[in-house]
Amino acid sequence: MSERRTERLAHTGETTELLSTLIQNACVNDGTPDSGGERRNADTLQAYLEGAGLDVEQFTPRSDRTSIVARIEGSDPSAPKLCLMGHTDVVPVSRSGWSRDPFCGDVVDGEIWGRGAIDMLNITASMAVAFKELARTGFQPKGDIIYFGVADEEAGGVWGAKWMADHHWDAIACDYVLTEMGGWSHSDGRKVGISVGEKGIAWRRLTVKGTPGHGSMPYGADNAVLKAADVVKRLGDYRPAAKLDEMWAARVMATDLAPDVKAGLLDPARLEATLAMLPVPTARLLHACTHTTISPNVVHGGIKTNVIPDEVSIDVDIRTLPGDDSDRVAAYLREALGDLADDVEMSALFNDNSSISPMNNELWGILQRRTQVVYPEADLLPELIVGATDSRFFREKGTVAYGTGLFAPGVSFEQFASRFHGHDERIDIESLGLSTDYWIGICHDLSL
């Protein structure tokens, strides 16, 4: 057995063990300010990294919402700094839908099970193992290498990356950051996706007014619920125009879809009809890649069964494509609501523009070379992701941010995507070793 193969097996075992512990810590973030309890994973990671003599600093903006930062100092203050960033919180689970305990962290048939195995404790763990290995072996980078285990990603980063960027940017400031959402192969390994950008978040609250009255006399009543129902229906039916760019074309051509389907996806006049022909999970993703989306998801209103409500609010999840700013979002909503627009009060809950990083830099070439260790003929496929990550807080500071990783051949993007925030989340342990080697190799190449 080769020395390199033996090393990878060792990394796989160590990464698997650390990932299992992070899963078992059950740092569930339900979106409320005091959920998450990321201190448990922060303490685990700190104890792990300190075993290699690293200094680890904790940052706690709110009780138990703890992030950690560790650093390997570079030899050249002018050299590019690299941050390896993984979040430590996970989303809630519906236990009844799982085949086993969602926080067991068990290895079954070569896969490790549990909430966060895909999103994104696998990356958080593999980055930590790589970082410790670099420190343990006395690696001297040119520029600083930073490990950032961050809280609260699953609820927008208010108590995590956003707070750190606003209050302790000096601790995490860097030229490059690597994080989640990439590393899956397409076209039988000829393309490997790297997220270079993401859609924006423009959550809005729409408030509809009515007149209170007794529920026993509804005839002619000014019922805010009925008005809100019409608002929700119009939002659900509305479709902003598609935007098809070069990144979209490259993504379509990398798929294994039939030539006529690809042609339809690239033709604005045929796009909607082509999406309607595809399986719903595939169509849902591809639609989100080409449209600003509007989804009314939460309704608040009413005070008692026998009281006609005088106010109902609707929380709307809007994800924007590049170029769609707050003014454009307002225009979309007015267009969707039509003659109801003047009767609806609109307020912003969250407002982050879409962001994208350039690819004409040293790190992009390194990612290409390190990907080809596992996929020898692969080219990198730049992708715009439809969700949100903590990358946006770094891009706002001028940092180049990519979502990447390196996952085993034979596991498709569709398989991974179906496990994000879903039942029976799990990841193969081979991918854990591959990703750990990947981070180590990137750090070495950036210091050549």
KADAFEN-V216701 format. One record per backbone hydrogen bond with DSSP energy under -1.0 kcal/mol. NH is the residue of the N-H (numbers start at 0). CO is the residue of the C=O. Records with the same first field share a line. If there is no record, write none. Layout:
# KADAFEN-V216701
NH: CO / CO
This chain:
# KADAFEN-V216701
5: 1
6: 2
7: 3
8: 4
9: 5
10: 6
11: 7
12: 8
13: 9
14: 10
15: 11
16: 12
17: 13
18: 14
19: 15
20: 16
21: 17
22: 18
23: 19
24: 20
25: 22
27: 25
28: 89
34: 31
35: 27
38: 63
39: 36
41: 37
42: 38
43: 39
44: 40
45: 41
46: 42
47: 43
48: 44
49: 45
51: 48
52: 49
53: 48
56: 68
58: 66
64: 61
65: 63
66: 58
67: 148
68: 56
69: 146
71: 144
74: 140
75: 141
78: 75
81: 143
82: 175
83: 145
84: 177
85: 147
87: 149
89: 26
96: 93
97: 94
103: 100
107: 110
110: 107
111: 426
112: 105
113: 424
114: 101
116: 113
120: 115
122: 119
123: 119
124: 120
125: 121
126: 122
127: 123
128: 124
129: 125
130: 126
131: 127
132: 128
133: 129
134: 130
135: 131
136: 132
137: 134
138: 133
144: 71
145: 81
146: 69
147: 83
148: 67
149: 85
154: 151
155: 152
156: 151
159: 156
161: 156
162: 156
163: 159
164: 160
165: 161
166: 162
167: 163
170: 167
171: 168
172: 168
174: 80
175: 80
176: 399
177: 82
178: 401
182: 192
185: 190
189: 186
190: 185
191: 378
192: 183
193: 380
194: 402
195: 382
196: 382
197: 354
198: 384
199: 319
200: 351
201: 317
203: 315
204: 346
205: 313
206: 344
207: 311
209: 309
210: 221
214: 305
216: 213
220: 217
222: 220
223: 308
226: 222
227: 223
228: 224
229: 225
230: 226
231: 227
232: 228
233: 229
234: 230
235: 231
236: 232
237: 233
242: 289
248: 244
249: 245
250: 246
251: 247
252: 248
253: 249
254: 251
261: 257
262: 258
263: 259
264: 260
265: 261
269: 266
270: 266
273: 269
274: 270
275: 271
276: 273
277: 274
282: 278
283: 279
284: 280
285: 281
286: 282
287: 283
288: 284
289: 286
292: 318
294: 316
296: 314
297: 314
299: 312
306: 303
307: 212
311: 207
312: 299
313: 205
314: 297
315: 203
316: 294
318: 292
319: 199
323: 320
324: 322
328: 324
329: 325
330: 326
331: 327
332: 328
333: 329
334: 330
335: 331
336: 332
337: 333
339: 336
340: 337
342: 339
343: 340
344: 206
346: 204
348: 202
349: 202
351: 200
354: 197
356: 195
360: 358
364: 360
365: 361
366: 362
367: 363
368: 364
369: 365
370: 366
371: 367
373: 370
374: 370
377: 374
378: 189
380: 191
382: 193
384: 196
392: 389
394: 390
395: 391
396: 393
397: 394
398: 393
399: 174
401: 176
402: 194
403: 178
406: 182
410: 407
415: 411
416: 412
417: 413
418: 415
421: 418
426: 111
428: 109
432: 428
433: 429
434: 430
435: 431
436: 432
437: 433
438: 434
439: 435
440: 436
441: 437
442: 438
443: 439
444: 440
445: 441
446: 443
447: 444
